[in-house]
Amino acid sequence: MLDSRHSGAACIVAGTAIGAGMLGLPMVIGPMGFLPGTLLMAVVWAMALFSALLLLEVNLKIGAGKNFNNMAREVLGRGGQIVATGSMAFLLYALLVAYLTGVGGLVARTGGALGMAVTPQAGSLLFAVAGGVVVLIGTALVVRVNKALFYGMLVAMVVAFASLVPGVDVANLTTAAPREKLVLACLPVLFTSFGFHTGIPSIVRFLRSDARSLRRVILVGTALPVICYFLWLMVSLGGMPAADISRMGGNVDTLVSALAGSSAWLGSVLSAFAALALITSFLGVALALFDLLAETFRLSDSVLHRTVTAVLVFAPPVTAALLSPGRFIQALAHAGAALTILAVFLPCAMAWKLRRDNVQASYQVAGGTAALVVTSAFGLLVVSASYL
């Protein structure tokens, strides 16, 4: 069992993973079917868990709690640090594009329901301005706003699940068409949905526990998203045939419309849940990118420098969202490729080098070199699938 401190850390792992990615799961898994989709999700979870344990091994070997950039620099040199920083920036930018396009579509849908003509681009821009103001003011405001929105998201998620359960048809859950192209299309979004790895050093630094306790925290923390995703897929995919899912496109507003059908109440609940999931993820990612860019370019906390940093954070994703609306799934796929570099290739490379150099520590993941090769091959598959 986990005490309150360790259970809190497990919730941080779960909360980092659960976010906007779960909105993409029905759209990519639906066409191939619930049963093969959940089986594939279990495989991706196992790979994500193994790579997380590799990061734990590396972190404990070179200094408990050292951040990702320092780990890459100490083990792989300056080149490894550049790859880590570049991949982190690309991941965060791709996620921001996904969130902006997702919220833009929801704003347009809500505006249409209220009789107002709002384009997805206008919705994305309005959301970016509001989010940018919150991030610009400072971390304390982001934390307070995000905490309130997160609790609201949990309430909306429970109500959404309960509202969808009566419409579940077992026949929809047993229909399967796991074609190779559909399986590959699922991988980047699935892996993005288990993207919690960059927070592992912070958890190690926070807990200062033994390797066994840390491993249990990661295991429990990654199991919680699996349960949530399984339930979400069951109630969402059980409510409509796979053929309908294949026709609905790849953005959040079309998913909400398809699940809600003619029910205005259900549409409002699902819109609230989707919007809150996107906004809470957006604020956390924007804050992380803000801090990363400020550190990289050595920008101070003055009003001028914070404004410059905010422009660097929001200008590229806003431009991408305005030029390519409705690209939620594609943006998540790009994020999956960047996450694979951070969470698969770099941990495998660092673990292999430290083992080759016989660096001793209290913990080493089982599986040896063969497991590193299999995990790296999985990473290559995810990156390849992101651009097919």
C-alpha positions, -999 to +999 in steps of 0.1 A: +000+000+000+010+036-006+010+062+022-005+097+016+028+111+003+034+083-022-002+081-033-001+118-040+029+113-062+011+085-080-018+109-087+007+134-101+019+106-126-017+098-135-028+134-137+001+143-160-008+114-184-046+119-183-055+150-203-064+160-238-049+128-252-078+108-240-101+129-263-082+115-293-084+079-283-120+072-295-112+088-329-081+066-335-092+034-318-129+035-329-124+025-365-104-006-355-127-017-327-128-017-289-113-051-282-082-049-304-078-012-295-077-019-258-053-048-264-030-024-283-034+001-255-021-025-230+009-031-251+017+007-254+012+010-216+037-018-210+063+000-232+056+034-216+060+018-181+092+000-191+107+032-205+097+051-173+115+025-152+145+030-174+144+067-166+141+059-129+172+037-132+192+064-150+181+091-125+191+070-095+225+062-110+236+097-118+220+116-090+184+114-077+162+142-089+184+157-116+163+171-143+160+157-178+185+181-194+211+175-168+207+137-171+211+139-209+242+161-206+260+140-180+254+107-197+253+116-235+272+149-235+263+182-250+248+166-281+224+146-259+214+177-241+206+195-273+185+166-285+166+165-252+159+202-251+149+203-288+126+173-284+111+188-253+104+221-271+089+203-301+067+181-279+053+211-260+047+232-292+029+202-308+007+198-278-002+235-277-012+233-314-034+203-306-051+221-276-056+253-296-073+235-325-094+214-302-107+243-281-112+264-313-135+238-327-154+236-294-158+274-293-172+273-328-196+245-319-208+264-288-211+296-307-232+279-334-255+264-307-261+299-294-268+314-328-234+331-332-211+325-362-177+318-347-149+302-368-125+276-353-097+300-360-114+328-340-120+304-312-083+293-311-072+330-311-095+340-283-085+310-262-048+317-268-051+353-257-069+344-225-045+316-217-015+338-225-027+364-201-029+338-173+005+324-180+021+359-184+008+369-149+027+341-133+029+306-120+009+312-089-022+322-109-017+292-133-017+269-103-048+284-088-067+285-120-056+250-131-066+235-097-101+248-099-105+237-135-091+203-128-117+196-101-144+209-126-130+185-152-133+155-128-169+164-121-177+168-158-159+135-166-180+116-140-213+131-153-202+125-189-195+088-182-228+083-163-247+100-191-231+078-218-236+045-200-273+040-209-265+043-246-238+016-247-246-012-271-225-044-267-226-050-304-206-018-310-179-031-286-176-065-303-172-051-339-135-052-349-115-043-380-079-042-369-062-034-402-025-027-403-029+010-412-054+016-384-031+000-359-002+022-369-024+053-368-032+045-332+003+043-319+014+079-317-018+091-300-018+062-276+018+068-266+011+105-262-018+095-238+008+080-215+032+110-216+043+115-180+080+107-183+094+142-180+080+145-145+099+115-131+130+134-119+107+158-100+089+129-083+122+113-073+134+146-059+101+151-040+099+116-025+135+108-017+124+072-013+140+038-020+138+024-055+111-001-046+087+026-034+094+047-064+088+018-087+055+012-070+045+048-074+052+047-111+033+014-115+002+027-097+004+061-114+004+045-148-023+020-140-048+047-132-049+062-167-053+027-181-085+022-161-098+057-170-091+052-207-107+017-207-139+031-192-139+061-215-135+040-246-162+016-234-188+043-230-178+064-260-173+036-285-202+016-272-226+044-280-220+045-318-210+021-346-175+021-359-186+033-393-199+065-377-166+071-360-147+067-392-167+094-409-166+120-381-131+134-389-103+142-365-113+171-342-128+173-308-160+192-318-169+164-342-164+138-315-186+157-291-213+161-318-212+124-327-214+112-290-242+137-281-264+130-310-296+150-306-293+155-269-285+191-260-278+181-224-253+155-233-237+178-258-232+205-231-218+179-206-193+165-232-184+200-244-176+210-208-156+179-201-136+182-234-130+219-229-118+215-193-095+186-203-080+207-230-076+239-209-060+222-179-035+204-202-029+237-221-021+257-190+004+231-177+021+227-210+023+264-217+038+270-183+064+242-189+073+257-223+075+292-208+100+281-181+120+261-207+124+290-231+132+314-203+159+291-191+173+284-226+174+320-237+183+333-202+153+356-200+147+372-167+115+377-147+111+413-157+079+425-174+097+430-208+114+396-207+082+378-196+064+394-225+091+383-249+089+347-235+051+347-238+054+357-275+079+329-281+056+305-264+023+314-281+031+329-315+042+296-333+013+274-321-013+301-327+000+306-362-001+268-369-037+266-354-049+295-376-033+280-408-044+245-401-077+243-381-091+209-373-058+191-371-061+178-335-052+142-342-023+152-365-008+175-338-011+147-313+008+124-337+036+150-340+037+152-302+039+114-301+071+114-322+088+140-300+077+122-268+092+090-282+126+106-285+124+118-249+107+088-233+121+059-254+153+067-274+171+088-248+163+065-218+174+035-238+207+052-248+214+065-213+207+032-197+228+013-222+258+036-217+256+036-180+254-002-180+283-005-204+304+018-181+294-004-151+278+024-132+263+008-101+231+018-084+204+003-061+181-003-090+183-017-126+154-027-148+152-063-157+155-075-193+190-066-202+201-055-237+174-074-254+147-053-237+165-021-247+165-033-283+128-042-283+119-009-267+139+010-292+123-009-321+089+001-306+100+037-306+110+035-343+076+021-351+058+050-332+079+077-350+074+060-384+036+058-377+035+095-369+045+104-405+028+077-426 
